[in-house]
Amino acid sequence: MSTPTKTQIKTQQRLQAQVDAFNAQLPIGGTVDFFEYEGAPLKRYKTRTEAQILSGHTAVVWLEGKAGCVCVGHCIPVNDEVEAGAGAVQ
């Protein structure tokens, strides 16, 4: 195995920071609004896993009712306390 380049190390550090921030903000079972692409309608899901780095290139999380994993950058955490007070339906 070769030694990682500075770029690869910085990429891993950036991805790990994304994963750590997402996991600190949202526990497993937390609610997110997910969008498939920029401008797409939001769809509400609950997380099935903690976020993690997929194959060294993308910070991802698995969602209940969604096949495969999704990029954490496409997930907007929803504050369940505010949501419960507003009477939102999931």
N, C-alpha and C positions, 0 to 999 in steps of 0.2 A: 504494500500500500504506500502511496506517495504522501509526502508531507503536504498538508493543505496550504493553499496560497493565502496571502493577506486578504484578498477579495473573498475567498471562501470562508475564512474565519469571520470577517465582518458580516457576511450574509448570515452565517449561523447565529452570530450574536444578535443581529436584528430580528431574526425569526424567533429566537428564544425570548427576546424582550416582548414581542407581540404575544406569544403564547403565555408568558408570565402575567402580562397585563390583563389579558382576556380571562385567565383562570382566577386572578385576584378579584376581578369585578363580578364574575358570574360562576356560581357553583354548578355542578352537574344537576340537571333538572331545571336550570334557570331558563327564562323565556327570552327569545330573541325575535326580532323582525328580520327576515332574510330576504335579500333581493338577488335574483339570478344574474342580472346585468344592470348597468347604470340606467336608471329611469324605469326599471321594471316595477310592477306593483309589489308591495311588501307582503310577505306571508309569515304568519306567526308559527313558531316551533318552540319546543323545549329541547335543551341539549341532552344528549345521551352519554357524552363523555367529556372529559377535560380536553382542552385544546392541546395539540401536539404538532410537531414538525413532521410533515409527510415527505419521505425520501430526500430530506435535506434541502427542499426547495420551496415549501409552502406551509404556512401556519393554518391548520385545519381543525374542524370539530365535526362530530357526527350529531345529527338531529333526529329526533323521533319522527317517524313518518316520512323520512326523506332517505332515498337510497344513496349510499356512498357518503363521502365526507364533503364539506364545503369550506371555502376559504373564510377565515375569521373576519377578513376585511369586508365580507358581504353580510355580516351579522351585526345588527344593532341591538345591544342589550336593552331589555325592557325592565323597568323597575316594577317588580311584582306588587309592592306595597301601594304605589300610585295606581297601578292597574286595578287592584282589588277595590280601592276606594272609588274608582271611576265606574266600577261594575262592568268592565269589559268582558266579553265572552271569548274563550279560547277555543 
